[in-house]
Amino acid sequence: MALRVEGLRFSYGKRLILNGAELELREEEVLTLLGPNGCGKTTLLKCINRILKPEDGTVFIDGRNYFDLSEKEIAMSLGYVPQEHRPPFPYTVLEFVLLGRSPHLGMFSHPSERDRRIAMESLKTVGIEKLAKRAYTELSGGERQLVLIARALATNAKILLLDEPTSHLDFRNSHRILSLIRRIVREKRLSAIITLHDPNLACMYSDRIAIVNGGRIIRIGKPDEVMDEQILREVYGINVRILRVDGFNYIFAEVLE
């Protein structure tokens, strides 16, 4: 087991966001946290990454309690891709990806040639090595998302955490990014947790889906096992139909008047 979440609770003030969330991430799989906006997906991802400290519960990474790990060890174990990032400095793409090597450097060390090779290899993996000298701030939304993934890969972490990787992307780029994530997981033998709110994308690109509602994981399993019309009505508050076409489930929402 790559990662295990046990009983995570978290609140913003008096508002309870996570209420005993539990899940297991297997090796070499893409696990999607699926649910509507505000259900706790992003908060859960940030608690897994220890960006937020849970009030109760813990996370085990390769069998080690993450409260026993240093921030540096966490950063080397989990490659995090936020929804968006606005850098405080006008980094080039290569400089930005090199930030992923920070956990491997000493306090006053500078990136070595090996670090630069790893950063360039990460850019090649996502197919944007030609953008290495471009300014990060000049890139399109899809290109920025690829740079963020490359930075996470540069950490050499075995687990990727990606928060809404399609949130600012059009139809084509959404499928392109999710297909890339799945390919990287397969080829590099990684594991990944991604958050999505679109059930169709989750069905197409996930090995397993964890449905999040009310701060808890209410169902987890393979797409065909967890996706049914009743559970989607309960979670999204809308009538849906599921049709199976060419081996995939497609979810259609009822047109609202």
Contacts in CASP RR format, 6 or more apart in sequence:
PFRMAT RR
TARGET T0000
AUTHOR 0000-0000-0000
METHOD contacts of the structure
MODEL  1
MALRVEGLRFSYGKRLILNGAELELREEEVLTLLGPNGCGKTTLLKCINR
ILKPEDGTVFIDGRNYFDLSEKEIAMSLGYVPQEHRPPFPYTVLEFVLLG
RSPHLGMFSHPSERDRRIAMESLKTVGIEKLAKRAYTELSGGERQLVLIA
RALATNAKILLLDEPTSHLDFRNSHRILSLIRRIVREKRLSAIITLHDPN
LACMYSDRIAIVNGGRIIRIGKPDEVMDEQILREVYGINVRILRVDGFNY
IFAEVLE
1 24 0 8 1.000
1 25 0 8 1.000
1 26 0 8 1.000
1 27 0 8 1.000
1 60 0 8 1.000
1 63 0 8 1.000
2 25 0 8 1.000
2 26 0 8 1.000
2 27 0 8 1.000
2 61 0 8 1.000
2 62 0 8 1.000
2 158 0 8 1.000
2 159 0 8 1.000
2 191 0 8 1.000
3 24 0 8 1.000
3 25 0 8 1.000
3 48 0 8 1.000
3 59 0 8 1.000
3 60 0 8 1.000
3 61 0 8 1.000
3 62 0 8 1.000
3 159 0 8 1.000
3 191 0 8 1.000
3 193 0 8 1.000
4 23 0 8 1.000
4 24 0 8 1.000
4 25 0 8 1.000
4 59 0 8 1.000
4 60 0 8 1.000
4 63 0 8 1.000
5 21 0 8 1.000
5 22 0 8 1.000
5 23 0 8 1.000
5 24 0 8 1.000
5 44 0 8 1.000
5 48 0 8 1.000
5 59 0 8 1.000
6 22 0 8 1.000
6 57 0 8 1.000
6 58 0 8 1.000
6 59 0 8 1.000
6 60 0 8 1.000
7 20 0 8 1.000
7 21 0 8 1.000
7 22 0 8 1.000
7 56 0 8 1.000
7 57 0 8 1.000
7 58 0 8 1.000
8 18 0 8 1.000
8 20 0 8 1.000
8 21 0 8 1.000
8 22 0 8 1.000
8 44 0 8 1.000
8 47 0 8 1.000
8 48 0 8 1.000
8 54 0 8 1.000
8 56 0 8 1.000
8 57 0 8 1.000
8 58 0 8 1.000
8 59 0 8 1.000
9 16 0 8 1.000
9 18 0 8 1.000
9 19 0 8 1.000
9 20 0 8 1.000
9 21 0 8 1.000
9 54 0 8 1.000
9 55 0 8 1.000
9 56 0 8 1.000
9 57 0 8 1.000
10 16 0 8 1.000
10 17 0 8 1.000
10 18 0 8 1.000
10 43 0 8 1.000
10 47 0 8 1.000
10 52 0 8 1.000
10 54 0 8 1.000
10 55 0 8 1.000
11 17 0 8 1.000
11 18 0 8 1.000
11 55 0 8 1.000
16 215 0 8 1.000
17 40 0 8 1.000
17 43 0 8 1.000
17 215 0 8 1.000
18 40 0 8 1.000
18 43 0 8 1.000
18 44 0 8 1.000
18 47 0 8 1.000
18 54 0 8 1.000
18 215 0 8 1.000
18 216 0 8 1.000
19 214 0 8 1.000
19 215 0 8 1.000
19 216 0 8 1.000
20 56 0 8 1.000
20 57 0 8 1.000
20 215 0 8 1.000
20 216 0 8 1.000
21 44 0 8 1.000
21 212 0 8 1.000
21 215 0 8 1.000
21 216 0 8 1.000
21 217 0 8 1.000
22 217 0 8 1.000
23 31 0 8 1.000
23 210 0 8 1.000
23 217 0 8 1.000
23 220 0 8 1.000
25 31 0 8 1.000
25 159 0 8 1.000
25 191 0 8 1.000
25 193 0 8 1.000
26 191 0 8 1.000
26 207 0 8 1.000
26 208 0 8 1.000
27 189 0 8 1.000
27 191 0 8 1.000
28 185 0 8 1.000
28 186 0 8 1.000
28 189 0 8 1.000
28 190 0 8 1.000
28 191 0 8 1.000
29 185 0 8 1.000
29 191 0 8 1.000
29 192 0 8 1.000
29 207 0 8 1.000
29 208 0 8 1.000
30 181 0 8 1.000
30 182 0 8 1.000
30 185 0 8 1.000
30 191 0 8 1.000
30 192 0 8 1.000
30 194 0 8 1.000
30 205 0 8 1.000
30 206 0 8 1.000
30 207 0 8 1.000
30 208 0 8 1.000
31 191 0 8 1.000
31 192 0 8 1.000
31 193 0 8 1.000
31 194 0 8 1.000
31 206 0 8 1.000
31 207 0 8 1.000
31 208 0 8 1.000
31 209 0 8 1.000
31 210 0 8 1.000
32 193 0 8 1.000
32 194 0 8 1.000
32 195 0 8 1.000
32 196 0 8 1.000
32 202 0 8 1.000
32 205 0 8 1.000
32 206 0 8 1.000
32 208 0 8 1.000
32 209 0 8 1.000
32 210 0 8 1.000
33 41 0 8 1.000
33 44 0 8 1.000
33 45 0 8 1.000
33 193 0 8 1.000
33 194 0 8 1.000
33 195 0 8 1.000
33 196 0 8 1.000
33 210 0 8 1.000
33 212 0 8 1.000
34 41 0 8 1.000
34 195 0 8 1.000
34 196 0 8 1.000
34 197 0 8 1.000
34 199 0 8 1.000
34 202 0 8 1.000
34 209 0 8 1.000
34 210 0 8 1.000
34 211 0 8 1.000
34 212 0 8 1.000
35 41 0 8 1.000
35 196 0 8 1.000
35 197 0 8 1.000
35 211 0 8 1.000
35 212 0 8 1.000
35 213 0 8 1.000
35 235 0 8 1.000
35 236 0 8 1.000
36 197 0 8 1.000
36 235 0 8 1.000
36 236 0 8 1.000
37 197 0 8 1.000
39 212 0 8 1.000
39 213 0 8 1.000
39 214 0 8 1.000
39 215 0 8 1.000
39 235 0 8 1.000
40 212 0 8 1.000
40 214 0 8 1.000
40 215 0 8 1.000
41 163 0 8 1.000
41 164 0 8 1.000
41 195 0 8 1.000
41 197 0 8 1.000
41 212 0 8 1.000
42 83 0 8 1.000
42 163 0 8 1.000
42 164 0 8 1.000
42 195 0 8 1.000
43 52 0 8 1.000
44 212 0 8 1.000
44 215 0 8 1.000
45 161 0 8 1.000
45 163 0 8 1.000
45 193 0 8 1.000
45 195 0 8 1.000
46 52 0 8 1.000
46 163 0 8 1.000
47 53 0 8 1.000
47 54 0 8 1.000
47 59 0 8 1.000
48 59 0 8 1.000
48 78 0 8 1.000
48 161 0 8 1.000
48 193 0 8 1.000
49 74 0 8 1.000
49 78 0 8 1.000
49 80 0 8 1.000
49 161 0 8 1.000
50 59 0 8 1.000
50 66 0 8 1.000
50 71 0 8 1.000
50 74 0 8 1.000
51 80 0 8 1.000
58 65 0 8 1.000
58 66 0 8 1.000
58 67 0 8 1.000
59 65 0 8 1.000
59 66 0 8 1.000
60 66 0 8 1.000
61 69 0 8 1.000
61 74 0 8 1.000
61 77 0 8 1.000
61 78 0 8 1.000
61 159 0 8 1.000
62 77 0 8 1.000
62 158 0 8 1.000
66 74 0 8 1.000
69 77 0 8 1.000
72 103 0 8 1.000
75 102 0 8 1.000
75 103 0 8 1.000
75 155 0 8 1.000
75 157 0 8 1.000
76 103 0 8 1.000
76 104 0 8 1.000
76 155 0 8 1.000
76 156 0 8 1.000
76 157 0 8 1.000
77 157 0 8 1.000
77 158 0 8 1.000
77 159 0 8 1.000
78 157 0 8 1.000
78 159 0 8 1.000
78 160 0 8 1.000
78 161 0 8 1.000
79 152 0 8 1.000
79 153 0 8 1.000
79 155 0 8 1.000
79 157 0 8 1.000
79 159 0 8 1.000
79 160 0 8 1.000
79 161 0 8 1.000
80 152 0 8 1.000
80 160 0 8 1.000
80 161 0 8 1.000
80 163 0 8 1.000
81 145 0 8 1.000
81 148 0 8 1.000
81 149 0 8 1.000
81 151 0 8 1.000
81 152 0 8 1.000
81 160 0 8 1.000
81 161 0 8 1.000
81 162 0 8 1.000
81 163 0 8 1.000
81 165 0 8 1.000
82 148 0 8 1.000
82 163 0 8 1.000
83 163 0 8 1.000
83 164 0 8 1.000
83 167 0 8 1.000
83 168 0 8 1.000
84 144 0 8 1.000
84 167 0 8 1.000
84 168 0 8 1.000
85 144 0 8 1.000
85 148 0 8 1.000
87 96 0 8 1.000
87 136 0 8 1.000
87 137 0 8 1.000
90 135 0 8 1.000
90 136 0 8 1.000
90 137 0 8 1.000
91 99 0 8 1.000
91 135 0 8 1.000
91 136 0 8 1.000
92 132 0 8 1.000
92 133 0 8 1.000
92 134 0 8 1.000
92 135 0 8 1.000
92 136 0 8 1.000
93 123 0 8 1.000
93 128 0 8 1.000
93 131 0 8 1.000
93 132 0 8 1.000
93 133 0 8 1.000
93 134 0 8 1.000
93 135 0 8 1.000
93 136 0 8 1.000
93 139 0 8 1.000
93 147 0 8 1.000
94 116 0 8 1.000
94 119 0 8 1.000
94 120 0 8 1.000
94 123 0 8 1.000
94 132 0 8 1.000
94 133 0 8 1.000
96 136 0 8 1.000
96 147 0 8 1.000
96 151 0 8 1.000
97 119 0 8 1.000
97 122 0 8 1.000
97 123 0 8 1.000
97 147 0 8 1.000
97 150 0 8 1.000
97 151 0 8 1.000
97 154 0 8 1.000
98 111 0 8 1.000
98 115 0 8 1.000
98 116 0 8 1.000
98 119 0 8 1.000
98 154 0 8 1.000
99 151 0 8 1.000
99 154 0 8 1.000
100 119 0 8 1.000
100 151 0 8 1.000
100 152 0 8 1.000
100 154 0 8 1.000
100 155 0 8 1.000
101 111 0 8 1.000
101 115 0 8 1.000
101 118 0 8 1.000
101 119 0 8 1.000
101 154 0 8 1.000
101 155 0 8 1.000
103 155 0 8 1.000
104 115 0 8 1.000
104 155 0 8 1.000
104 156 0 8 1.000
105 111 0 8 1.000
105 115 0 8 1.000
111 119 0 8 1.000
118 154 0 8 1.000
118 156 0 8 1.000
119 150 0 8 1.000
119 154 0 8 1.000
120 129 0 8 1.000
120 132 0 8 1.000
122 150 0 8 1.000
122 151 0 8 1.000
122 153 0 8 1.000
122 154 0 8 1.000
123 129 0 8 1.000
123 131 0 8 1.000
123 132 0 8 1.000
123 147 0 8 1.000
123 150 0 8 1.000
125 150 0 8 1.000
125 153 0 8 1.000
125 184 0 8 1.000
125 188 0 8 1.000
126 146 0 8 1.000
126 147 0 8 1.000
126 149 0 8 1.000
126 150 0 8 1.000
126 153 0 8 1.000
126 180 0 8 1.000
126 184 0 8 1.000
127 146 0 8 1.000
128 143 0 8 1.000
128 146 0 8 1.000
128 147 0 8 1.000
128 150 0 8 1.000
131 139 0 8 1.000
131 143 0 8 1.000
131 147 0 8 1.000
136 144 0 8 1.000
136 147 0 8 1.000
139 147 0 8 1.000
141 168 0 8 1.000
141 169 0 8 1.000
141 173 0 8 1.000
142 168 0 8 1.000
142 169 0 8 1.000
142 173 0 8 1.000
142 177 0 8 1.000
145 165 0 8 1.000
145 168 0 8 1.000
145 169 0 8 1.000
145 173 0 8 1.000
145 177 0 8 1.000
146 177 0 8 1.000
146 180 0 8 1.000
149 160 0 8 1.000
149 162 0 8 1.000
149 165 0 8 1.000
149 177 0 8 1.000
149 180 0 8 1.000
149 181 0 8 1.000
149 184 0 8 1.000
152 160 0 8 1.000
152 162 0 8 1.000
153 160 0 8 1.000
153 184 0 8 1.000
153 188 0 8 1.000
157 190 0 8 1.000
158 190 0 8 1.000
158 191 0 8 1.000
159 190 0 8 1.000
159 191 0 8 1.000
159 192 0 8 1.000
159 193 0 8 1.000
160 181 0 8 1.000
160 184 0 8 1.000
160 185 0 8 1.000
160 190 0 8 1.000
160 191 0 8 1.000
160 192 0 8 1.000
160 193 0 8 1.000
161 192 0 8 1.000
161 193 0 8 1.000
161 194 0 8 1.000
162 181 0 8 1.000
162 192 0 8 1.000
162 193 0 8 1.000
162 194 0 8 1.000
162 195 0 8 1.000
163 194 0 8 1.000
163 195 0 8 1.000
164 195 0 8 1.000
164 196 0 8 1.000
164 197 0 8 1.000
165 177 0 8 1.000
165 178 0 8 1.000
165 181 0 8 1.000
165 194 0 8 1.000
166 173 0 8 1.000
166 174 0 8 1.000
166 177 0 8 1.000
166 178 0 8 1.000
166 196 0 8 1.000
166 198 0 8 1.000
166 201 0 8 1.000
169 177 0 8 1.000
174 201 0 8 1.000
175 201 0 8 1.000
175 204 0 8 1.000
178 194 0 8 1.000
178 201 0 8 1.000
178 204 0 8 1.000
178 205 0 8 1.000
179 205 0 8 1.000
181 192 0 8 1.000
181 194 0 8 1.000
181 205 0 8 1.000
182 205 0 8 1.000
184 190 0 8 1.000
184 192 0 8 1.000
185 191 0 8 1.000
185 192 0 8 1.000
194 206 0 8 1.000
196 202 0 8 1.000
199 227 0 8 1.000
199 232 0 8 1.000
199 251 0 8 1.000
200 250 0 8 1.000
200 251 0 8 1.000
202 209 0 8 1.000
202 223 0 8 1.000
203 209 0 8 1.000
203 223 0 8 1.000
203 227 0 8 1.000
203 248 0 8 1.000
203 249 0 8 1.000
203 250 0 8 1.000
203 251 0 8 1.000
204 248 0 8 1.000
206 223 0 8 1.000
207 222 0 8 1.000
208 220 0 8 1.000
208 221 0 8 1.000
208 222 0 8 1.000
208 223 0 8 1.000
208 226 0 8 1.000
209 220 0 8 1.000
209 221 0 8 1.000
209 222 0 8 1.000
209 223 0 8 1.000
209 226 0 8 1.000
209 227 0 8 1.000
210 217 0 8 1.000
210 219 0 8 1.000
210 220 0 8 1.000
210 221 0 8 1.000
211 217 0 8 1.000
211 218 0 8 1.000
211 219 0 8 1.000
211 220 0 8 1.000
211 226 0 8 1.000
211 231 0 8 1.000
211 235 0 8 1.000
212 218 0 8 1.000
213 234 0 8 1.000
213 235 0 8 1.000
218 231 0 8 1.000
218 235 0 8 1.000
219 226 0 8 1.000
219 231 0 8 1.000
220 226 0 8 1.000
223 249 0 8 1.000
224 249 0 8 1.000
227 242 0 8 1.000
227 249 0 8 1.000
227 251 0 8 1.000
228 242 0 8 1.000
229 239 0 8 1.000
229 240 0 8 1.000
229 241 0 8 1.000
229 242 0 8 1.000
232 238 0 8 1.000
232 240 0 8 1.000
232 242 0 8 1.000
232 251 0 8 1.000
233 239 0 8 1.000
233 240 0 8 1.000
236 253 0 8 1.000
238 253 0 8 1.000
238 254 0 8 1.000
238 256 0 8 1.000
239 253 0 8 1.000
239 254 0 8 1.000
240 251 0 8 1.000
240 252 0 8 1.000
240 253 0 8 1.000
240 254 0 8 1.000
241 251 0 8 1.000
241 252 0 8 1.000
241 254 0 8 1.000
242 249 0 8 1.000
242 250 0 8 1.000
242 251 0 8 1.000
242 252 0 8 1.000
243 249 0 8 1.000
243 250 0 8 1.000
243 252 0 8 1.000
244 250 0 8 1.000
END
